[in-house]
Amino acid sequence: MLVGHVGQDPEVKQLDGGRTLATFSLATSRKHKDSKTGEMKVDTQWHNMEAWGKNAETISQYVKKGQLLE
């Protein structure tokens, strides 16, 4: 399971055959203390997400850039 912030508004496409595809990026971050300096650091990873069918339709209606997805 990923928990993070949406990097861009989802791009939604209607494909041949009536299937719906939603794509968007999701940023996940991990905070940790640097062992050498004792400084708090944040590591961010970006994930390319896809959703199909009803999930894609729901995402297109409710998910926006900057939103936290849990």
PyMOL commands that set and color helices and strands:
alter all, ss='L'
color gray80, all
select helices_A, chain A and resi 16-18+53-62
alter helices_A, ss='H'
color red, helices_A
select strands_A, chain A and resi 4-6+11-14+20-33+40-52+68-69
alter strands_A, ss='S'
color yellow, strands_A
deselect
rebuild
show_as cartoon
